[in-house]
Amino acid sequence: METPEAMTQFWAVVPAGGAGTRLWPLSRASSPKFLHDLTGSGRTLIQATIDRLAPLVDDRVLVITGAAHEDAVRRQLPALDRDRVIAEPSPRDSMAAIGLAAALLERDDPDAVLGSFAADHVISDQAAFEAGVREAVSVAQTGVLVTIGIEPTFAATGFGYIRAGVALAGFETACTVKEFVEKPDAERAAGYVASGEYRWNGGMFVVRASVLLDLLAENHPDLAAGLRAIAADPARLGELWPDLEKIAIDHAVAEPAAVAGRVAVVPGRFGWDDIGDYASLGSIVDAAPDGIRVLGEDALVIRKDASGLVIPAAGRTIAVVGLENIVVVDTGDALLVTTYEHAQDVKAVVDALKQSGRADLT
């Protein structure tokens, strides 16, 4: 069970990367979604993430971000000490980012426990979130990798799934993990949800830093050794980083560890959204009685017989008439008009702009 000492050794690791291409033109490579207020709360997604974690970790936070975003992250999180924001020289996927944080924590405290929480997710029910994390920390103290599995609310095909096994003795809700499952088709997703055995994989992991690196070393020894070498001599970051293997933590550690029976899952009984596209964003923005959801200044949007999401980020008046489930995003230098149904296809616009040499808009 949880002890006060366990929580004082608990650190939050916040990977802040990606470009959020399905939220173009609001999210760009130079200004990704975690730097934006997408909920109308007055706090950006990364600020809200740190706010959410503060009751659990106080100031024990490491943020891993890209070199291009380092200054913006520091401006948004002025209370974090300078050495708590770590800039990757180049993107190497989630294993390198989280693994580097683990190596730095292991160097200073071999018993440190880390929890990895993405900078761009939206979570509701703070009390339930804290309860889930606290149980995950307790389970992680036993030497296993713990994931917080989101209780599915519908048969989503855009998320991976975690199949829960038997209950772990001595814990309130934790279970073993039978397997991680890739994104399913609609029929399989419906079966997963109906069975009650599956959770969405929200990418939240809690584990002792040393356990994570030891698990990594079993299948990717060079990557684990490289991360530990950087932690031992941070001046070698620029030298060693480009040669680190590019792989996600799910594939590098979570999936093989689950096969070996070394992963547990704690159900996350809180609202969760990764804001993967404008349909997802539209679901969390408050709707006016007329059906239009506005992120920004409501007075700029004129509507009649319409529904959907409008973001007047450029400050111009937008009129929407006779259209259902529409998405309109105006940033001044770019205008997106689509529908919820085609929200996943926005990424193709970014690809087309890159191919046409318009990287300035991506």
Wavefront OBJ file of the C-alpha trace (Angstrom):
o trace
v 0.000 0.000 0.000
v 1.000 3.625 -0.432
v 3.386 5.137 2.100
v 4.340 8.801 2.539
v 7.892 7.863 1.572
v 6.678 6.399 -1.734
v 5.116 9.666 -2.836
v 8.171 11.734 -1.869
v 10.187 9.594 -4.297
v 7.604 10.032 -7.047
v 8.456 12.279 -10.012
v 6.277 13.395 -12.889
v 7.830 13.172 -16.349
v 6.008 15.238 -18.962
v 6.919 14.514 -22.604
v 6.004 17.609 -24.613
v 6.473 16.821 -28.269
v 4.691 16.282 -31.556
v 3.133 18.775 -33.940
v -0.566 17.914 -33.599
v -1.004 17.904 -37.368
v -4.702 16.980 -37.160
v -5.252 20.305 -35.386
v -3.718 22.393 -38.181
v -3.733 25.380 -38.620
v -4.120 26.038 -34.895
v -1.322 23.624 -34.019
v 1.931 23.934 -35.993
v 5.386 22.413 -35.788
v 6.603 25.704 -34.322
v 3.654 26.013 -31.922
v 2.206 22.565 -31.141
v -1.067 21.971 -29.366
v 0.369 21.634 -25.857
v 1.329 25.336 -25.991
v -2.302 26.381 -26.640
v -5.343 26.863 -24.429
v -7.744 24.461 -26.136
v -10.296 24.282 -23.340
v -11.037 27.959 -22.737
v -9.717 27.644 -19.177
v -7.090 30.351 -19.525
v -4.315 27.736 -19.144
v -2.483 26.007 -21.963
v -2.514 22.218 -22.075
v 0.998 21.916 -20.652
v 0.210 24.393 -17.884
v -2.949 22.441 -17.017
v -0.914 19.214 -16.953
v 1.549 20.672 -14.438
v -1.344 22.085 -12.380
v -2.934 18.625 -12.280
v 0.265 16.919 -11.135
v 1.281 19.481 -8.506
v -0.746 17.947 -5.633
v 1.036 14.633 -6.252
v 4.607 15.737 -6.882
v 4.933 19.363 -5.769
v 7.899 20.575 -7.851
v 9.315 17.118 -8.679
v 8.719 17.505 -12.416
v 10.859 16.900 -15.482
v 9.618 18.195 -18.837
v 11.174 16.695 -21.968
v 10.618 18.804 -25.059
v 12.179 19.599 -28.412
v 14.918 22.172 -28.717
v 12.630 24.303 -30.893
v 10.054 24.539 -28.083
v 12.370 24.904 -25.097
v 12.050 28.676 -24.778
v 8.259 28.624 -25.092
v 7.969 25.881 -22.477
v 10.177 27.817 -20.077
v 8.061 30.948 -20.576
v 4.868 29.035 -19.862
v 6.335 27.255 -16.815
v 8.406 29.964 -15.110
v 8.222 28.271 -11.695
v 10.191 25.220 -12.896
v 13.903 25.287 -12.167
v 16.039 25.548 -15.280
v 17.377 22.006 -15.001
v 13.830 20.591 -14.894
v 13.233 21.365 -18.597
v 15.302 19.082 -20.829
v 15.569 19.806 -24.542
v 15.994 16.933 -26.990
v 18.432 17.812 -29.801
v 16.108 15.985 -32.233
v 12.954 13.816 -32.027
v 13.741 10.199 -31.103
v 10.204 9.077 -30.105
v 8.849 8.444 -26.621
v 11.274 5.792 -25.359
v 14.321 8.006 -25.656
v 12.541 10.972 -24.080
v 11.070 9.093 -21.122
v 14.165 6.915 -20.832
v 16.437 9.935 -20.532
v 14.309 11.254 -17.672
v 14.473 7.822 -16.047
v 18.257 7.727 -16.357
v 18.621 11.157 -14.773
v 16.340 10.168 -11.888
v 18.079 6.812 -11.401
v 21.437 8.581 -11.236
v 20.308 10.728 -8.306
v 17.999 8.247 -6.544
v 18.026 4.533 -7.430
v 14.612 4.126 -5.780
v 12.916 6.985 -7.654
v 9.524 6.252 -9.225
v 8.422 8.148 -12.304
v 5.041 8.682 -13.862
v 4.886 9.699 -17.523
v 1.991 12.006 -18.457
v 1.653 13.627 -21.887
v 1.591 17.426 -21.999
v -1.396 17.609 -24.352
v -4.149 15.546 -22.732
v -7.298 16.836 -21.044
v -8.412 15.129 -17.830
v -11.474 15.750 -15.699
v -12.209 14.625 -12.105
v -9.015 15.590 -10.308
v -9.786 13.440 -7.274
v -10.190 10.286 -9.371
v -6.981 11.105 -11.255
v -5.010 11.490 -8.036
v -6.449 8.268 -6.610
v -5.461 6.322 -9.726
v -1.930 7.700 -9.748
v -1.434 7.019 -6.042
v -2.444 3.395 -6.482
v -0.178 3.106 -9.537
v 2.771 4.387 -7.477
v 2.075 1.771 -4.802
v 1.958 -1.014 -7.392
v 5.144 0.265 -9.062
v 6.968 -0.084 -5.752
v 6.651 -3.862 -6.179
v 8.932 -3.721 -9.216
v 6.484 -3.905 -12.116
v 5.614 -1.474 -14.881
v 2.193 0.061 -14.294
v -0.061 1.630 -16.881
v -3.172 3.636 -16.114
v -5.836 2.280 -18.440
v -8.676 4.587 -19.374
v -12.128 3.099 -18.931
v -13.622 3.194 -22.466
v -16.787 5.194 -22.992
v -17.349 4.068 -26.576
v -15.908 1.640 -29.137
v -13.028 3.855 -30.252
v -10.931 2.726 -33.208
v -8.318 5.448 -32.794
v -6.781 4.145 -29.562
v -4.774 1.097 -28.606
v -6.261 -1.153 -25.910
v -4.971 -2.886 -22.783
v -6.409 -6.280 -21.869
v -6.665 -6.681 -18.104
v -6.036 -10.000 -16.358
v -6.500 -11.093 -12.755
v -6.723 -8.752 -9.778
v -3.513 -8.060 -7.864
v -3.740 -9.058 -4.230
v -3.378 -6.206 -1.765
v -4.508 -3.465 -4.116
v -7.888 -1.879 -4.643
v -8.282 -1.944 -8.427
v -4.970 -3.047 -10.008
v -4.851 -6.070 -12.306
v -2.231 -7.870 -14.319
v -1.991 -7.035 -18.033
v -2.513 -9.874 -20.505
v -1.597 -7.898 -23.611
v -1.472 -4.577 -25.416
v -3.615 -4.487 -28.539
v -3.106 -2.180 -31.514
v -5.906 0.055 -32.794
v -8.800 -2.272 -33.722
v -11.479 -2.060 -36.393
v -14.992 -1.059 -35.344
v -16.254 -4.621 -34.828
v -13.356 -5.658 -32.612
v -13.493 -2.376 -30.675
v -17.152 -2.992 -29.894
v -16.279 -6.475 -28.673
v -13.502 -5.157 -26.462
v -15.777 -2.646 -24.781
v -18.611 -5.148 -24.331
v -16.273 -7.683 -22.682
v -15.288 -5.328 -19.867
v -11.714 -6.689 -20.010
v -10.154 -3.853 -21.971
v -8.999 -0.303 -21.243
v -7.864 2.402 -23.614
v -4.110 2.868 -23.678
v -3.634 6.532 -22.774
v 0.157 6.246 -22.651
v 0.419 6.856 -18.890
v 3.119 4.729 -17.261
v 4.294 4.588 -13.641
v 7.470 2.658 -12.819
v 10.692 2.732 -10.860
v 13.274 4.482 -12.998
v 15.752 1.632 -12.598
v 13.099 -0.977 -13.479
v 12.195 0.867 -16.678
v 15.811 1.005 -17.819
v 16.460 -2.622 -16.861
v 13.402 -3.713 -18.855
v 14.628 -1.627 -21.782
v 18.087 -3.197 -21.572
v 16.626 -6.689 -22.044
v 15.544 -6.000 -25.645
v 17.311 -2.742 -26.536
v 20.604 -2.808 -24.630
v 22.314 -0.138 -26.730
v 19.485 2.334 -26.142
v 19.497 1.740 -22.391
v 23.281 2.061 -22.248
v 23.221 5.263 -24.290
v 20.637 6.878 -22.022
v 22.588 5.944 -18.907
v 25.781 7.290 -20.479
v 24.106 10.650 -21.135
v 22.860 10.796 -17.544
v 26.362 10.055 -16.280
v 27.800 12.870 -18.404
v 25.129 15.273 -19.717
v 27.775 17.063 -21.759
v 27.622 14.059 -24.139
v 23.950 14.612 -24.993
v 24.684 16.151 -28.391
v 27.212 13.433 -29.200
v 25.168 10.372 -28.204
v 21.568 11.426 -28.855
v 21.532 11.176 -32.711
v 22.527 7.490 -32.568
v 19.835 6.439 -30.082
v 17.219 4.057 -31.446
v 13.941 5.722 -32.408
v 11.114 3.683 -30.880
v 7.972 4.189 -28.792
v 7.900 3.102 -25.145
v 4.940 0.808 -25.880
v 6.937 -1.260 -28.376
v 10.285 -1.019 -26.603
v 9.171 -1.952 -23.085
v 5.433 -2.226 -22.370
v 4.495 -4.920 -24.903
v 7.383 -7.331 -24.232
v 7.086 -6.793 -20.470
v 3.369 -7.645 -20.635
v 4.175 -10.926 -22.395
v 6.560 -11.689 -19.520
v 3.846 -10.919 -16.935
v 5.589 -7.811 -15.602
v 2.956 -5.153 -16.330
v -0.038 -4.125 -14.223
v -2.947 -1.811 -15.021
v -4.833 0.544 -12.733
v -8.203 1.683 -14.137
v -8.330 5.434 -14.689
v -11.820 6.353 -13.548
v -11.677 9.909 -14.800
v -12.558 11.739 -17.968
v -9.746 11.696 -20.532
v -9.240 13.075 -24.024
v -6.072 13.276 -26.100
v -7.633 15.932 -28.393
v -6.527 13.994 -31.437
v -8.563 16.003 -33.934
v -11.209 18.720 -34.217
v -14.058 16.301 -33.572
v -12.422 15.450 -30.262
v -11.797 19.124 -29.500
v -15.413 19.952 -30.338
v -16.606 17.423 -27.773
v -14.907 19.254 -24.884
v -15.709 22.847 -25.864
v -18.950 24.056 -24.293
v -21.819 24.231 -26.760
v -24.149 27.223 -27.034
v -27.895 26.456 -27.083
v -27.882 26.940 -30.859
v -25.399 24.087 -31.357
v -22.272 26.034 -32.308
v -19.204 25.610 -30.127
v -16.784 28.553 -30.114
v -13.210 28.437 -28.888
v -12.344 32.120 -28.599
v -14.479 35.245 -28.720
v -18.092 34.182 -29.122
v -19.216 37.600 -30.411
v -17.129 37.087 -33.558
v -19.260 34.143 -34.681
v -22.597 34.727 -36.411
v -24.624 31.575 -36.903
v -27.994 30.423 -38.133
v -29.263 26.862 -38.402
v -25.746 25.505 -37.916
v -23.763 23.233 -35.613
v -20.099 22.428 -35.123
v -16.914 24.119 -33.942
v -15.642 27.593 -34.867
v -12.284 29.029 -33.802
v -11.934 32.729 -34.749
v -8.269 32.909 -33.727
v -7.520 35.709 -36.206
v -10.078 38.015 -34.609
v -12.233 38.239 -37.739
v -15.998 37.796 -37.873
v -17.079 34.361 -39.111
v -20.626 33.608 -40.294
v -21.888 30.028 -40.501
v -25.318 29.403 -42.046
v -27.162 26.151 -42.709
v -24.255 23.779 -42.088
v -24.121 20.816 -39.688
v -21.089 19.502 -37.791
v -18.824 22.002 -39.497
v -15.324 22.969 -38.372
v -13.998 26.446 -39.187
v -10.559 27.524 -37.963
v -9.232 30.960 -38.923
v -5.672 31.837 -37.880
v -5.150 34.770 -40.222
v -2.518 33.167 -42.438
v -4.613 30.036 -43.005
v -8.266 29.024 -43.020
v -9.553 25.495 -42.501
v -13.108 24.479 -43.356
v -14.046 20.830 -42.828
v -16.507 18.667 -40.888
v -16.304 16.451 -37.820
v -16.612 13.452 -40.139
v -13.414 14.396 -41.968
v -11.492 15.696 -38.953
v -8.943 12.858 -39.151
v -8.101 13.883 -42.710
v -6.699 17.307 -41.739
v -3.245 15.732 -41.439
v -3.283 15.319 -45.229
v -3.367 19.116 -45.600
v -0.092 19.374 -43.696
v 1.444 16.674 -45.894
v 0.310 18.527 -49.031
v 1.749 21.830 -47.800
v 5.107 20.188 -47.124
v 5.154 18.597 -50.580
v 4.389 21.957 -52.196
v 7.235 23.664 -50.339
v 5.002 25.624 -47.944
v 6.755 24.527 -44.768
v 6.188 28.065 -43.464
v 2.525 27.142 -42.933
v 3.116 23.801 -41.221
l 1 2 3 4 5 6 7 8 9 10 11 12 13 14 15 16 17 18 19 20 21 22 23 24 25 26 27 28 29 30 31 32 33 34 35 36 37 38 39 40 41 42 43 44 45 46 47 48 49 50 51 52 53 54 55 56 57 58 59 60 61 62 63 64 65 66 67 68 69 70 71 72 73 74 75 76 77 78 79 80 81 82 83 84 85 86 87 88 89 90 91 92 93 94 95 96 97 98 99 100 101 102 103 104 105 106 107 108 109 110 111 112 113 114 115 116 117 118 119 120 121 122 123 124 125 126 127 128 129 130 131 132 133 134 135 136 137 138 139 140 141 142 143 144 145 146 147 148 149 150 151 152 153 154 155 156 157 158 159 160 161 162 163 164 165 166 167 168 169 170 171 172 173 174 175 176 177 178 179 180 181 182 183 184 185 186 187 188 189 190 191 192 193 194 195 196 197 198 199 200 201 202 203 204 205 206 207 208 209 210 211 212 213 214 215 216 217 218 219 220 221 222 223 224 225 226 227 228 229 230 231 232 233 234 235 236 237 238 239 240 241 242 243 244 245 246 247 248 249 250 251 252 253 254 255 256 257 258 259 260 261 262 263 264 265 266 267 268 269 270 271 272 273 274 275 276 277 278 279 280 281 282 283 284 285 286 287 288 289 290 291 292 293 294 295 296 297 298 299 300 301 302 303 304 305 306 307 308 309 310 311 312 313 314 315 316 317 318 319 320 321 322 323 324 325 326 327 328 329 330 331 332 333 334 335 336 337 338 339 340 341 342 343 344 345 346 347 348 349 350 351 352 353 354 355 356 357 358 359 360 361 362
